[in-house]
Amino acid sequence: MIDVEALKAFLVSTYGVQFFLQYLGGKAIDKLTDLATKKELTIEEKWLLLFDRTLQLLCEKRNWEYDDEAVSTFLNDGQLSFEKLNDNKYASECLYKLLGQSYKLDYGEDIINDWQECMQECLVQKEFDELFKKYGLAKLSEIEDFNKEILIFKNDVLKKIDTLEGDKDRWKEREEYRIAKEKEEELQVALQEVEDGEYEKAIERLKKVNVWSKDQGVKYTCYYKIAYCYSQLARNTSDYKTVIKWFEKAEEISSPERDDVVLLYRNIALVYIYIGMKENKIDNYNKSNSYFKKSLQYLSDDDHYFFIDIIIHIARNYMDMCDEISVSKANEYLDIAMSLMYSIFVNCDALSEEQAYVLFHNMARTYYHKGEKEGKNEYFSIAQDLYLSVLEMKYTKADNLRFAMTNENIAMAYQYDISKREENKRKAISYYKVAKGLYQAEEYYDCKRYINNINLDIATVYQGLYNIKRLDEDYQQAEEIIDQIIKGLDYMHNNSFSVRVFLAKMKLNILAAKINFNESEQYVARAQESEEMLDAIIDQVNYEKYKYSFEIFKCELKLVQINENTDKSEINKIIDKLEEIKSATSTGNVNISNYIDDLLKRCSQIIEQLYTA
């Protein structure tokens, strides 16, 4: 790389930057005649010719391109301002443009010696005798004197170089100090931009500081803050994966001695939760728990706030996985979640408002899941009471998203409580609508996902009402909502939502086919459309519960189509399949087991009706 300071020194040590540029400028604008063919030259013209020869010879030795035309074009375009030539910075910039890129790439500190050698070779030419004398050298015939003069000249040059080296070292020290100061200033500006929410600007500045700095502490801060900024801008799983990448860079150079290492691990754990909400829930939630456990490992004994926070998050992850973990492990995960939350409830003397909200909200959710898996209405009743107490908290009411989420979860607790079937379902719809209205009023980027989930839940409630009341209007409400969801479905890989939507539509039309037996063909056809979609997407997800549900609905759809022409062996195949599913799910979900029992009874009734003589 070019050494700017040495280049400046070289120019000054010969004829100066100003003379050099004026020479080129004069040449380029054709102020000089062809010096090589002119008979009589003035002293000034001889100097110019010597300079020209020297420069050409230097170019030959260095294999540099000496392009008169390019230089002339540059200067004739008026890009050179002679009045500014006393400004060394300006002059240097002009040199780079005039001499070309190869000079910048190939320049070395020995160019001064090369220049002097080239000038010596040119000076011995006869036409430069007069200059040779003025240069202070003897005739070539006087070899000894000449060599002495060369030695004096060389020593003089070496002294100049030594002086330049000292200047260069001092310049280097000043430059290092300037850069260090600039780095610190840039870092402080970036951190202020983070505080001010100017995340894109902060990211750009932090990346620049990170490239400059070799200090591990500074690099850690840059990685951490860049990850934080990306998390604030994240809108999808790809964005959150970028956040993970930068947090992991911070993790690579972190150490247990850092005060904020607990926060680093906790934040990585939270990001894996956000990703798990959209795809590969089990895998990402397990990664989340592993980082939460790392946080606990380095947590100080007196840090009660983060201890409670981390335990609740681990419990919540176990609870949230229960729908998509293997059916046989669902209750085990719920029991782990409940034990962790009760340990906080029993052993902590005082909770902050936020901690109380998170704890009671998630205890209610756990009771809801227990009720769903075990088919016990008393669990739903406990969940309802807990949610209602959470709804009254000032902390809940202070934030629309929290208030919306609590209303949504109360609705779910009422929806599946069959103690007062129709009344509870009507309550569920009311709470869902409140939650939906709150989500719609927010500009939170992920509200669309929450609204879609609520719409699907409302459709499921109308389906339940249709099963109770047998009213076409309830069927139509459910079908309209589901079809509207399908129009905006993204079919994201490893996202269970698209599977849930088509399962709901398939189940709705199976129910309609059973209720409207004489008009069952149209509903069977609609159910088969959903079946075809599920056949295409069900293998893309690893959610055992939904795969079993799909297999059960396929058996039920076949039962709806059985008539007097159906071979008995077909019914026996259905019975075998249902028994197989029941055996696999008997310890995990009572509702699935009860549903299968009802279908098996239906099989027995069909056999009795069609095949008993």
C-alpha positions as CSV (number, residue, x, y, z in Angstrom):
1,M,0.0,0.0,0.0
2,I,1.1,3.5,-0.7
3,D,2.9,5.4,2.1
4,V,1.4,8.9,1.8
5,E,3.9,10.6,4.2
6,A,6.9,9.1,2.5
7,L,5.6,10.2,-0.9
8,K,5.2,13.7,0.3
9,A,8.7,13.7,1.7
10,F,10.1,12.3,-1.6
11,L,8.5,15.1,-3.6
12,V,9.7,17.8,-1.2
13,S,13.2,16.3,-1.1
14,T,13.5,16.7,-4.9
15,Y,11.7,19.6,-6.4
16,G,8.6,19.8,-4.2
17,V,5.0,18.8,-4.8
18,Q,4.2,22.1,-6.3
19,F,6.9,22.0,-8.9
20,F,6.0,18.5,-9.9
21,L,2.4,19.3,-10.4
22,Q,3.2,22.6,-12.2
23,Y,5.5,20.6,-14.5
24,L,2.8,18.1,-15.3
25,G,0.2,20.9,-15.6
26,G,2.4,22.9,-17.9
27,K,3.1,19.9,-20.1
28,A,-0.5,18.9,-20.2
29,I,-1.8,22.2,-21.4
30,D,0.8,22.4,-24.1
31,K,2.7,25.4,-22.8
32,L,6.0,23.7,-23.7
33,T,7.3,22.8,-27.1
34,D,8.9,19.5,-27.9
35,L,11.9,19.9,-25.7
36,A,13.7,16.9,-27.2
37,T,14.0,18.4,-30.6
38,K,14.4,22.1,-29.7
39,K,17.9,23.4,-30.4
40,E,18.3,26.0,-27.7
41,L,16.8,25.3,-24.3
42,T,16.6,27.7,-21.4
43,I,17.8,26.5,-18.0
44,E,14.2,26.1,-16.9
45,E,13.4,24.1,-20.0
46,K,16.4,21.9,-19.4
47,W,15.2,21.2,-15.9
48,L,11.8,20.3,-17.3
49,L,13.4,18.0,-19.8
50,L,15.6,16.3,-17.1
51,F,12.5,15.9,-15.0
52,D,10.6,14.3,-17.9
53,R,13.5,11.9,-18.7
54,T,13.9,11.0,-15.1
55,L,10.2,10.3,-14.7
56,Q,10.1,8.1,-17.8
57,L,13.2,6.1,-16.7
58,L,11.7,5.6,-13.3
59,C,8.5,4.3,-14.9
60,E,10.5,1.9,-17.0
61,K,12.3,0.5,-14.0
62,R,9.2,0.1,-12.0
63,N,7.1,-1.1,-14.9
64,W,4.6,1.7,-14.3
65,E,2.5,3.1,-17.1
66,Y,3.4,6.6,-18.0
67,D,0.3,7.9,-19.9
68,D,0.8,11.5,-21.2
69,E,-2.7,11.5,-22.7
70,A,-4.4,10.5,-19.5
71,V,-2.5,13.1,-17.6
72,S,-3.3,15.7,-20.2
73,T,-7.0,14.9,-20.2
74,F,-7.1,15.1,-16.4
75,L,-5.5,18.5,-16.3
76,N,-7.3,20.0,-19.3
77,D,-10.6,19.1,-17.7
78,G,-9.8,21.8,-15.1
79,Q,-9.5,19.4,-12.2
80,L,-6.2,20.8,-11.0
81,S,-6.3,24.1,-9.0
82,F,-2.7,25.6,-8.9
83,E,-3.6,28.0,-6.1
84,K,-4.3,25.0,-3.8
85,L,-1.0,23.3,-4.4
86,N,0.5,24.5,-1.1
87,D,-2.0,22.3,0.6
88,N,-0.1,19.0,0.9
89,K,-3.3,16.9,1.3
90,Y,-4.8,18.4,-1.8
91,A,-1.6,17.9,-3.8
92,S,-1.3,14.3,-2.7
93,E,-4.9,13.6,-3.8
94,C,-4.0,15.1,-7.2
95,L,-0.9,13.0,-7.5
96,Y,-2.9,9.8,-7.0
97,K,-5.2,10.8,-9.8
98,L,-2.4,11.9,-12.1
99,L,0.0,9.0,-11.6
100,G,-2.6,6.3,-11.7
101,Q,-3.7,3.4,-9.5
102,S,-0.5,1.4,-10.1
103,Y,1.5,4.0,-8.2
104,K,-0.7,3.6,-5.2
105,L,-0.4,-0.2,-5.3
106,D,3.3,-0.6,-6.1
107,Y,4.8,2.4,-4.2
108,G,7.7,1.5,-1.9
109,E,9.9,3.5,0.5
110,D,12.9,3.0,-1.8
111,I,11.4,5.2,-4.5
112,I,13.6,8.1,-3.3
113,N,16.7,6.2,-4.0
114,D,15.3,5.0,-7.3
115,W,14.5,8.5,-8.3
116,Q,18.0,9.8,-7.5
117,E,19.6,6.9,-9.4
118,C,17.4,7.6,-12.5
119,M,18.3,11.3,-12.3
120,Q,22.1,10.4,-12.1
121,E,21.7,8.3,-15.2
122,C,20.0,11.2,-17.1
123,L,22.4,13.8,-15.9
124,V,25.4,12.2,-17.4
125,Q,23.9,12.8,-20.9
126,K,25.8,15.6,-22.7
127,E,22.8,17.8,-23.1
128,F,22.6,18.2,-19.3
129,D,26.2,19.2,-18.7
130,E,25.2,22.7,-17.5
131,L,22.7,21.1,-15.1
132,F,25.3,18.6,-14.0
133,K,27.6,21.4,-12.9
134,K,24.7,23.2,-11.1
135,Y,23.8,20.0,-9.4
136,G,27.2,20.1,-7.7
137,L,28.9,17.1,-9.3
138,A,32.2,16.8,-11.1
139,K,32.7,15.6,-14.6
140,L,32.4,11.8,-15.2
141,S,36.1,11.8,-16.2
142,E,36.9,12.7,-12.6
143,I,35.8,9.4,-11.2
144,E,37.2,9.8,-7.7
145,D,35.6,13.2,-7.2
146,F,32.4,11.9,-8.7
147,N,32.3,9.0,-6.4
148,K,33.0,11.3,-3.4
149,E,30.2,13.5,-4.5
150,I,27.9,10.5,-4.9
151,L,28.9,9.3,-1.4
152,I,28.2,12.8,0.0
153,F,24.9,12.9,-1.9
154,K,24.0,9.4,-0.6
155,N,24.8,10.3,3.0
156,D,22.7,13.4,2.7
157,V,19.8,11.4,1.4
158,L,20.2,8.9,4.2
159,K,20.1,11.7,6.8
160,K,16.9,12.9,5.1
161,I,15.5,9.4,5.2
162,D,16.4,9.1,8.9
163,T,14.6,12.4,9.6
164,L,11.7,11.2,7.6
165,E,11.6,7.9,9.5
166,G,11.5,9.8,12.8
167,D,8.7,12.0,11.4
168,K,6.9,8.9,10.2
169,D,7.1,7.2,13.7
170,R,5.7,10.3,15.3
171,W,3.0,10.6,12.7
172,K,2.2,6.9,13.2
173,E,1.8,7.5,17.0
174,R,-0.4,10.5,16.4
175,E,-2.4,8.5,13.8
176,E,-2.9,5.6,16.2
177,Y,-4.1,7.9,18.9
178,R,-6.4,9.7,16.5
179,I,-7.9,6.4,15.3
180,A,-8.3,5.1,18.9
181,K,-10.1,8.3,19.9
182,E,-12.2,8.1,16.8
183,K,-13.2,4.5,17.5
184,E,-14.3,5.4,21.0
185,E,-16.3,8.4,19.8
186,E,-17.9,6.2,17.1
187,L,-18.8,3.6,19.7
188,Q,-20.4,6.1,22.0
189,V,-22.4,7.6,19.1
190,A,-23.5,4.1,18.1
191,L,-24.6,3.3,21.7
192,Q,-26.6,6.5,21.8
193,E,-28.2,5.6,18.6
194,V,-29.3,2.3,20.2
195,E,-30.7,4.2,23.1
196,D,-32.6,6.6,20.7
197,G,-34.0,3.7,18.7
198,E,-32.1,4.5,15.6
199,Y,-31.2,0.8,15.1
200,E,-30.2,0.8,11.4
201,K,-27.8,3.6,11.9
202,A,-26.4,2.0,15.0
203,I,-25.9,-1.4,13.2
204,E,-23.9,0.3,10.4
205,R,-21.7,2.2,12.9
206,L,-21.2,-0.7,15.3
207,K,-20.1,-2.9,12.4
208,K,-17.5,-0.3,11.4
209,V,-16.2,0.0,15.0
210,N,-16.0,-3.8,15.2
211,V,-13.8,-4.0,12.1
212,W,-11.5,-1.3,13.4
213,S,-11.1,-2.7,16.9
214,K,-9.0,-5.6,18.1
215,D,-10.1,-5.1,21.7
216,Q,-12.2,-8.2,22.7
217,G,-14.4,-6.1,25.1
218,V,-15.3,-3.6,22.4
219,K,-15.9,-6.4,19.9
220,Y,-18.2,-8.2,22.4
221,T,-20.2,-4.9,22.9
222,C,-20.5,-4.5,19.2
223,Y,-21.7,-8.1,18.6
224,Y,-24.2,-7.9,21.5
225,K,-25.6,-4.5,20.5
226,I,-25.8,-5.4,16.8
227,A,-27.9,-8.5,17.8
228,Y,-30.1,-6.4,20.0
229,C,-30.7,-3.9,17.2
230,Y,-31.6,-6.6,14.8
231,S,-34.0,-8.1,17.4
232,Q,-35.8,-4.8,17.5
233,L,-36.2,-4.7,13.7
234,A,-37.0,-8.4,13.3
235,R,-40.3,-9.3,11.5
236,N,-39.9,-13.0,10.6
237,T,-37.9,-16.1,11.4
238,S,-35.1,-15.2,9.0
239,D,-34.7,-11.9,10.9
240,Y,-34.5,-13.7,14.2
241,K,-32.0,-16.2,12.8
242,T,-29.8,-13.1,12.0
243,V,-30.2,-12.0,15.6
244,I,-29.0,-15.5,16.8
245,K,-26.0,-15.3,14.5
246,W,-24.8,-12.0,16.1
247,F,-25.5,-13.1,19.6
248,E,-23.5,-16.3,19.0
249,K,-20.6,-14.2,17.8
250,A,-20.8,-12.4,21.2
251,E,-21.0,-15.8,22.9
252,E,-17.8,-17.0,21.2
253,I,-15.7,-14.3,22.9
254,S,-17.7,-14.1,26.1
255,S,-16.5,-15.3,29.5
256,P,-18.2,-16.3,32.7
257,E,-16.6,-13.3,34.5
258,R,-18.7,-10.8,32.5
259,D,-21.5,-9.3,34.4
260,D,-23.9,-9.5,31.4
261,V,-23.3,-13.1,30.4
262,V,-26.5,-14.2,32.1
263,L,-28.4,-11.6,30.1
264,L,-26.7,-12.8,26.9
265,Y,-27.8,-16.4,27.4
266,R,-31.3,-15.3,28.4
267,N,-31.7,-13.2,25.2
268,I,-30.5,-16.1,23.0
269,A,-33.1,-18.3,24.8
270,L,-35.9,-15.8,24.1
271,V,-35.0,-15.5,20.4
272,Y,-35.2,-19.3,20.0
273,I,-38.8,-19.0,21.5
274,Y,-39.7,-16.4,18.9
275,I,-38.4,-18.7,16.1
276,G,-40.1,-21.7,17.7
277,M,-43.5,-19.9,17.5
278,K,-43.2,-20.0,13.7
279,E,-41.3,-23.2,12.9
280,N,-39.8,-26.4,14.5
281,K,-41.2,-25.6,17.9
282,I,-39.8,-28.6,19.7
283,D,-36.3,-28.2,18.4
284,N,-36.2,-24.4,19.0
285,Y,-37.8,-24.6,22.5
286,N,-35.3,-27.2,23.6
287,K,-32.5,-24.9,22.4
288,S,-34.2,-22.1,24.4
289,N,-34.3,-24.2,27.6
290,S,-30.6,-25.1,27.2
291,Y,-29.7,-21.4,27.1
292,F,-32.0,-20.7,30.1
293,K,-30.1,-23.4,32.0
294,K,-26.8,-21.8,31.1
295,S,-28.2,-18.5,32.5
296,L,-29.0,-20.3,35.8
297,Q,-25.5,-21.8,35.9
298,Y,-23.8,-18.3,36.0
299,L,-26.5,-16.5,38.0
300,S,-25.4,-15.0,41.3
301,D,-27.2,-16.4,44.4
302,D,-28.8,-13.1,45.3
303,D,-30.3,-12.4,41.8
304,H,-33.8,-13.4,42.6
305,Y,-35.5,-11.5,39.8
306,F,-33.7,-13.3,37.0
307,F,-34.0,-16.7,38.8
308,I,-37.8,-16.4,38.9
309,D,-37.9,-15.1,35.4
310,I,-35.8,-18.0,34.0
311,I,-37.7,-20.7,35.9
312,I,-41.0,-19.4,34.7
313,H,-39.7,-19.3,31.1
314,I,-38.5,-22.9,31.3
315,A,-41.8,-24.0,32.7
316,R,-43.7,-22.1,30.0
317,N,-41.5,-23.8,27.3
318,Y,-42.4,-27.2,28.6
319,M,-46.0,-26.3,28.7
320,D,-46.0,-24.9,25.2
321,M,-44.4,-28.0,23.8
322,C,-47.1,-30.3,25.2
323,D,-49.3,-29.9,22.1
324,E,-46.5,-30.8,19.7
325,I,-44.4,-33.2,21.6
326,S,-45.1,-36.9,21.4
327,V,-48.5,-37.6,22.9
328,S,-47.0,-40.0,25.5
329,K,-44.8,-37.2,26.9
330,A,-47.4,-34.5,26.9
331,N,-48.5,-35.0,30.5
332,E,-44.9,-35.4,31.7
333,Y,-44.1,-32.0,30.3
334,L,-47.1,-30.4,31.8
335,D,-46.2,-31.9,35.2
336,I,-42.7,-30.5,34.9
337,A,-44.1,-27.1,34.0
338,M,-46.6,-27.2,36.9
339,S,-43.9,-28.3,39.4
340,L,-41.5,-25.5,38.4
341,M,-44.3,-22.8,38.7
342,Y,-45.5,-24.1,42.0
343,S,-41.9,-24.0,43.3
344,I,-41.9,-20.3,42.6
345,F,-45.4,-19.8,44.0
346,V,-44.6,-21.5,47.3
347,N,-41.0,-20.4,47.9
348,C,-40.9,-16.8,46.8
349,D,-42.1,-14.3,49.5
350,A,-42.8,-11.5,47.1
351,L,-43.2,-11.2,43.3
352,S,-43.1,-8.1,41.2
353,E,-46.3,-7.2,39.2
354,E,-44.7,-8.5,36.1
355,Q,-43.6,-11.8,37.7
356,A,-47.1,-12.3,39.3
357,Y,-48.7,-11.7,35.9
358,V,-46.4,-14.2,34.1
359,L,-46.7,-16.8,36.8
360,F,-50.5,-16.8,37.2
361,H,-51.1,-16.5,33.5
362,N,-48.9,-19.5,32.8
363,M,-50.3,-21.5,35.7
364,A,-53.8,-20.9,34.2
365,R,-52.5,-22.1,30.8
366,T,-51.1,-25.2,32.3
367,Y,-54.4,-26.0,34.0
368,Y,-56.1,-25.5,30.6
369,H,-53.8,-28.0,28.9
370,K,-54.2,-30.4,31.8
371,G,-58.0,-30.2,31.3
372,E,-57.7,-30.7,27.6
373,K,-55.4,-33.8,27.9
374,E,-57.2,-35.4,30.9
375,G,-60.7,-34.4,30.0
376,K,-61.4,-32.9,33.5
377,N,-63.7,-29.8,33.6
378,E,-62.4,-28.9,37.0
379,Y,-59.1,-27.9,35.5
380,F,-60.8,-25.6,33.0
381,S,-62.7,-24.0,35.9
382,I,-59.4,-23.4,37.8
383,A,-57.9,-21.9,34.6
384,Q,-60.9,-19.6,34.2
385,D,-60.6,-18.3,37.8
386,L,-56.8,-17.7,37.4
387,Y,-57.3,-15.9,34.1
388,L,-60.0,-13.7,35.6
389,S,-57.7,-12.7,38.5
390,V,-54.9,-11.9,35.9
391,L,-57.4,-9.8,34.0
392,E,-58.0,-7.6,37.0
393,M,-54.3,-6.9,37.5
394,K,-53.2,-3.3,36.8
395,Y,-50.1,-4.7,35.1
396,T,-52.4,-6.6,32.6
397,K,-54.6,-3.6,31.9
398,A,-51.6,-1.3,31.3
399,D,-50.7,-3.0,28.1
400,N,-53.1,-3.8,25.2
401,L,-51.2,-6.9,24.1
402,R,-51.2,-8.4,27.6
403,F,-54.9,-7.6,28.0
404,A,-55.6,-9.1,24.6
405,M,-53.7,-12.3,25.3
406,T,-55.4,-12.8,28.6
407,N,-58.9,-12.4,27.0
408,E,-57.8,-14.9,24.3
409,N,-56.8,-17.4,26.9
410,I,-60.0,-17.0,29.0
411,A,-61.9,-17.7,25.8
412,M,-60.0,-20.9,25.3
413,A,-60.7,-22.0,28.9
414,Y,-64.5,-21.5,28.4
415,Q,-64.5,-23.0,24.9
416,Y,-63.4,-26.4,26.1
417,D,-65.3,-26.5,29.4
418,I,-68.3,-28.8,28.6
419,S,-70.0,-28.3,32.0
420,K,-72.3,-25.6,30.4
421,R,-71.7,-26.3,26.7
422,E,-73.7,-23.7,24.9
423,E,-73.3,-21.0,27.5
424,N,-69.5,-21.4,27.8
425,K,-69.1,-21.4,24.0
426,R,-71.0,-18.1,23.7
427,K,-68.8,-16.6,26.5
428,A,-65.7,-17.9,24.5
429,I,-66.8,-16.1,21.4
430,S,-67.3,-12.8,23.3
431,Y,-63.8,-13.0,24.9
432,Y,-62.3,-14.0,21.5
433,K,-63.9,-10.9,19.9
434,V,-62.5,-8.6,22.6
435,A,-59.0,-10.0,22.1
436,K,-59.3,-9.7,18.3
437,G,-60.4,-6.1,18.6
438,L,-57.4,-5.3,20.8
439,Y,-55.0,-7.0,18.4
440,Q,-56.4,-5.2,15.4
441,A,-55.9,-1.8,17.2
442,E,-52.2,-2.6,17.7
443,E,-49.4,-2.0,15.2
444,Y,-47.4,-4.9,16.6
445,Y,-45.9,-6.7,13.6
446,D,-47.0,-10.2,14.7
447,C,-50.6,-9.3,15.4
448,K,-51.7,-11.0,12.2
449,R,-50.6,-14.3,13.6
450,Y,-52.6,-13.8,16.8
451,I,-55.7,-12.7,14.8
452,N,-55.5,-15.7,12.6
453,N,-55.3,-18.0,15.6
454,I,-58.3,-16.3,17.2
455,N,-60.3,-16.5,13.9
456,L,-59.5,-20.3,13.8
457,D,-60.6,-20.6,17.4
458,I,-63.8,-18.7,16.8
459,A,-64.5,-21.0,13.8
460,T,-64.0,-24.0,16.0
461,V,-66.5,-22.6,18.6
462,Y,-69.1,-22.2,15.9
463,Q,-68.4,-25.7,14.8
464,G,-69.1,-26.8,18.4
465,L,-72.3,-24.8,18.4
466,Y,-73.3,-26.4,15.1
467,N,-72.8,-29.8,16.7
468,I,-75.1,-28.8,19.7
469,K,-77.8,-26.8,17.9
470,R,-77.6,-28.2,14.3
471,L,-78.2,-24.7,12.9
472,D,-77.0,-24.0,9.4
473,E,-76.0,-20.4,10.3
474,D,-73.4,-21.8,12.7
475,Y,-71.9,-24.0,10.0
476,Q,-71.8,-21.1,7.6
477,Q,-70.1,-18.9,10.2
478,A,-67.4,-21.5,10.7
479,E,-66.9,-22.2,7.0
480,E,-66.7,-18.5,6.1
481,I,-64.1,-17.8,8.7
482,I,-61.9,-20.9,7.8
483,D,-62.1,-20.1,4.1
484,Q,-61.0,-16.5,4.8
485,I,-58.0,-17.8,6.7
486,I,-57.1,-20.2,3.9
487,K,-56.9,-17.3,1.4
488,G,-54.1,-15.7,3.4
489,L,-52.3,-18.9,4.4
490,D,-48.5,-19.0,3.9
491,Y,-48.0,-22.7,4.3
492,M,-44.6,-22.1,6.0
493,H,-42.5,-25.2,6.3
494,N,-42.8,-26.7,9.8
495,N,-45.6,-24.4,10.9
496,S,-48.5,-26.3,12.4
497,F,-51.0,-23.5,11.7
498,S,-51.8,-24.6,8.1
499,V,-52.3,-28.2,9.4
500,R,-54.7,-27.0,12.1
501,V,-56.8,-24.9,9.6
502,F,-57.3,-27.9,7.2
503,L,-58.0,-30.2,10.1
504,A,-60.7,-27.8,11.3
505,K,-62.3,-27.6,7.8
506,M,-62.2,-31.4,7.4
507,K,-63.8,-32.0,10.7
508,L,-66.5,-29.3,10.1
509,N,-67.5,-31.0,6.8
510,I,-67.4,-34.5,8.3
511,L,-69.8,-33.2,11.0
512,A,-72.1,-31.6,8.4
513,A,-72.1,-34.8,6.4
514,K,-73.3,-36.7,9.5
515,I,-75.9,-34.1,10.4
516,N,-77.2,-33.8,6.8
517,F,-77.1,-37.4,5.9
518,N,-79.3,-37.1,2.8
519,E,-77.1,-34.3,1.4
520,S,-73.9,-35.7,2.6
521,E,-72.1,-35.9,-0.8
522,Q,-71.3,-32.1,-1.0
523,Y,-69.9,-32.1,2.5
524,V,-67.9,-35.3,1.9
525,A,-66.4,-33.7,-1.2
526,R,-65.4,-30.7,0.8
527,A,-63.8,-32.9,3.5
528,Q,-61.9,-34.8,0.8
529,E,-60.5,-31.5,-0.5
530,S,-59.1,-30.8,2.9
531,E,-57.8,-34.4,3.1
532,E,-55.9,-33.9,-0.1
533,M,-54.3,-30.8,1.2
534,L,-53.4,-32.5,4.5
535,D,-51.9,-35.4,2.6
536,A,-49.6,-32.9,0.9
537,I,-48.5,-30.9,4.0
538,I,-48.8,-33.3,7.0
539,D,-45.4,-34.9,6.5
540,Q,-43.7,-31.6,6.5
541,V,-44.4,-31.2,10.2
542,N,-43.3,-33.3,13.1
543,Y,-46.3,-32.8,15.3
544,E,-47.6,-36.1,16.4
545,K,-50.9,-34.9,17.8
546,Y,-52.0,-33.5,14.5
547,K,-50.9,-36.6,12.5
548,Y,-53.0,-38.7,14.8
549,S,-56.0,-36.3,14.5
550,F,-55.7,-36.5,10.7
551,E,-55.7,-40.3,10.8
552,I,-58.8,-40.3,13.0
553,F,-60.6,-37.9,10.7
554,K,-59.8,-40.1,7.7
555,C,-61.3,-43.1,9.5
556,E,-64.4,-41.0,10.4
557,L,-64.7,-39.8,6.8
558,K,-64.7,-43.4,5.5
559,L,-67.4,-44.3,8.1
560,V,-69.6,-41.5,6.7
561,Q,-69.4,-43.0,3.2
562,I,-70.2,-46.6,4.2
563,N,-73.4,-48.0,2.8
564,E,-75.0,-51.3,2.1
565,N,-72.6,-52.0,-0.8
566,T,-69.5,-51.5,1.4
567,D,-67.6,-54.8,2.1
568,K,-67.3,-55.6,5.8
569,S,-63.5,-55.9,5.5
570,E,-63.3,-52.1,4.9
571,I,-65.0,-51.5,8.3
572,N,-62.6,-54.0,9.9
573,K,-59.7,-52.0,8.5
574,I,-61.1,-48.8,10.0
575,I,-61.5,-50.6,13.4
576,D,-57.9,-51.9,13.2
577,K,-56.6,-48.4,12.4
578,L,-58.5,-46.8,15.3
579,E,-57.4,-49.4,17.7
580,E,-53.8,-48.8,16.7
581,I,-54.1,-45.0,17.3
582,K,-55.9,-45.6,20.6
583,S,-53.0,-47.8,21.8
584,A,-50.5,-45.1,20.8
585,T,-52.3,-42.2,22.5
586,S,-54.0,-43.8,25.5
587,T,-51.5,-42.4,28.1
588,G,-51.3,-38.9,26.5
589,N,-54.7,-37.5,25.7
590,V,-58.0,-38.7,27.2
591,N,-60.0,-36.7,24.7
592,I,-58.4,-38.5,21.7
593,S,-59.1,-41.8,23.4
594,N,-62.7,-40.9,24.1
595,Y,-63.2,-39.7,20.5
596,I,-61.9,-43.0,19.2
597,D,-64.2,-45.0,21.6
598,D,-67.2,-43.1,20.1
599,L,-66.0,-44.0,16.6
600,L,-65.5,-47.7,17.5
601,K,-69.1,-47.8,18.9
602,R,-70.2,-46.3,15.6
603,C,-68.4,-49.1,13.8
604,S,-70.1,-51.7,15.9
605,Q,-73.5,-50.1,15.2
606,I,-72.9,-50.1,11.4
607,I,-71.8,-53.8,11.5
608,E,-74.9,-54.6,13.4
609,Q,-77.2,-52.7,11.0
610,L,-75.6,-53.8,7.7
611,Y,-74.2,-57.3,8.3
612,T,-76.2,-59.0,11.1
613,A,-78.8,-61.3,9.5
